[in-house]
Amino acid sequence: MLKRRISLILALTRRDYVVQYAGAGLGIGWLFVQYLFQIGIFYLIFGVVLSSGQNESLGVEAHRITGPDFLNYLLGAMTLWLPLSEMLLRSGSILSENRGLIRRTPGAMDAMTWIPLSQAILHFTILSVPTWIIAYASGGLAWTFPLGFFLGLFFLIAMAPFCIYLQRVSVLLKDLSPILRLGTQILFWATPMVYVVHNAKILSLMSWNPLFCMVDLERHLLYGMPPMADASLVGLLWFLPASLLLGLLSRFRLKEVSADFL
């Protein structure tokens, strides 16, 4: 039973790439071209063009970390953020886009809910390899980097119940994609991924952001960078149980309702 379910998830995941990009290999390749372009743009702007820019009033500095260290700082965040953001965005439309398949195929709805997670895990794994190579070449790779990889997988899995909840709600509201695009942009810029923050008051506020906690721990384990905030786990302490509760709600309360709408 478990083997059949995993096979169905993998088959539907491959199908999702084919439907979106006219081929699984082309889809994955195009995604990573986009990832590379985003990372390159942020490195060029924040790592080169604004390398001397500072705003002491906000405690935000564009390039206190220099050279390869800034690239590691950037990759430590983007390696997790890019798959995670794709996971959130895909959750807003995947069930609505596959109504016909769900109606025709027994068990397709349950299997379909795990496609964003399986894609995120694949993308995170592939992105991690060049990140390790770059960090090793620059002398910044910490011996705890395997823990950073498994912790990143844990963060993606912990996000899955919340994403399943988004999938159910998106069926009821037709499509959550526009709201999620705006939400991910706000979340991205509210998290120090491409800039550095030293102001203690700002860091204390950011510590309530679960993504900030995830990125902070990832950088610490991958590169040995000291945590930016003393209480950086606060965001995870409220998000993990909240995600689990939303997952249970979507499992026992929203599943049948969303199935009727499909």
N, C-alpha and C positions, 0 to 999 in steps of 0.2 A: 504493500500500500504506500509506504513512504517513498520507495524507489519510483513508483509510478507518478507520485505527486511531484517529486524532484524532476523527473523527466519531462513532465508537462510544463513545469515552471521554466526549465531551460529551453524547451521548444517554443514557448510563448515569448520568452525573452529574445530569442533569435528572430522570431517573427516580428517583434516590435521594431527591431533594428531595420529589418527588410522593408516594413511598411513605411517607416519614417524616412529612410535614406536610400531606398532601392538597393539594399544589400547590406548584410551584417558587417562585412569587412569595411565597406565604404562608410557605413554609419559610424563605426568606432574610429576609423581614421579621420573622418571629418570632425568628430567631437574633439579629438586630440589636437587637430590643427587650431580649432577655436581656443582650446585651453592654452596652447603655446602662444597664440596671439595675445590673449588677455594677460598672461604672465609677462610677456615681452613689453607690452604697452605700459603696464604698471612699473616694471623695472626701469624703463626708459624715463618715465615721468618723475617717479618718486626717488629713483636711485641715481639718476643722472641730471635731468633738467632742474629739479628742485633740490639738488644735493646740498645747497647752502642755505635753503630757506628754513626759517624758524619762526615760530609764534610762541613766545614765552608766556603770553597771557593765558593761552589754552594748554600749555604744556605739551604741545604737539610739535614734533620735529621730523622733518621730512627725511633726514639722512644722518642722524647721529651715528647709526650703524653704517659702516662703509664697505665698499667693495664686495667681495664674496660673502662676507657676513650678512650684508643686506639681502643678497640673493637667497641665502639660506633662511633668513628671517621671513622673506616673502614666500618661498616655497613651503616652509613649515606650515603656513596658514593655507595657501592655495591648494596644496595637495589634498587637504581634507575638505575645504570649502567647495571646490568645483564639483566633485561627485555629490556632496551633500545638497548643494543648491539644485543640481539636476534632479536629484531624488525628490525634493520638495515640489519642483515645478511639474515633473511628470505625474506626480500624485494628483495634481489638480485636474487632469483631463483623461487619464488612461482608461478609466471605466466607461466614461461617456463616449469615448472614441471607438470603443470595442463592443458596443451594445449587441450588434448582430452576432458576433462570435460567442459572446456570453450566453445568448439565448439558445444558440445551436449546440454548444459544447458543454456537457455535464462537468461540473467542477472548475469551469474556466474562470468564474468570478473569483473564487478563493485563490486560484493560482495566479490570476492577473494582479492581485493586490501585492504580490511579492516581487513583481518585475522591477519596480523602481529600486528596491533594496539590492536585488541581484546585480543590476546594472551599476549601482553605486559601488558595490564591493569590487566588481571587476575594474572599474575606472580607478578606484583608489589604489588597488594593487598594482596596476600598470603604471600609474603616476609615481608611486613610491620608489620604483626601481631607479629611474633617472635622478630622482631627488637624492637618494642615497649615494649614487655615483658622484654627483656634483659636490655633495657634502664631504665625501671621502677625499675627493681630489683637492678640495680647499682646506682640508685638515679640520673640518668642523663637525664631523660625524661622531656622536657620542656612542659609547659601548652599549647604552641602553636603547639604541634605535629599534631592535626587534620589539621591545615593549611598546614603543611608540606606534609601531604598525598594528599590533594587536589591540592597543587602546583605541586607535582610529577605527578599527573594525567594530569594536564595542560601541563607540559613539554612533556609528551608522545603524547598528542593530537597535540601539536604544531609541533612535529616531523613528524606527519602523512603525511602532504603534501609533505615534502621532500622525505619520504619513497615511496609515490606513484610515484613521479618522478623517483626514482631509479628503481621501478618496470617496468615502461614504457621503460626506457633506457635499462634495462637488457634484455628485449625482443628483442630490436633492435641489441644488442651486444651479444646475445645468453645467456650469463651468467656473472654476475658481482661478483659472490661469491668470487673468489680469490682476486680481488681488494678490496672488502669490508672487508675481513678477515685481510688483511694487514692494511687497513685504520683504522679499529677498534683497532688494536694493537697499532698503532701510537697514536691514540686518547687517549687510556687508559693510556699509559705511559707519555703522555704529560699533564695529569691532575693529581693533587695531591690527589689520592684516597688512596694509600697505603703508602705514605710518606708525610712528612710535609715540607712546604717551608716557610722560613721567610725572604728571600732576597727580598727587595722591587722592585728591577729592574726585577727580574724573575716573581714576582707576577703581575707587570704591564703588562708584555708580556702575561702571562697566562690569564689575564682578557679579552683578545680578544677571548679566547676559550669559546664557548657557554656552553660546558659541565662543564667547571670549574665554571661558574656562576650558573648553575643548582645545582651542588653538594654543592657549598658554601651556597646557600640559603636553601637547604634541611637540612644541618647540623645546620644552624642557627635556623631554625624553630623547628627541632626535639629535639635538645639538648641545644639550647641557646648558641652555640659556636659563638664567634665573627667572623664576616666576615674576610677572610684572606686578601682580597684586598679592598681598599677604593672604587675603581671604578669597582666592580665586576659585574655590570650590562651591561658593554660595549658589551660583547659578545652576550648577548640576544638582545640588541638593533639593531644589524645588522642581527642576525640569524632569528628572528621571521618574519620580512618582507620578507627576502630572501626565507624562507621556503614557505611562502604564495604565493609568485610570482612563484616559481617552481611548486607548486601545481596547480596554475591556468594554467601554461604552459602545464603541463601534462594533464589537463582536456580538454583544448580547442585545443591544437596543436598535442599532442603526442598520444592521446587516439585512434583516428582512424588509425593512422599509425601503432601503436603497435598491434591493433586488426587485421589489414591486415597481419602482420607478423605471428600472431598466427594461 
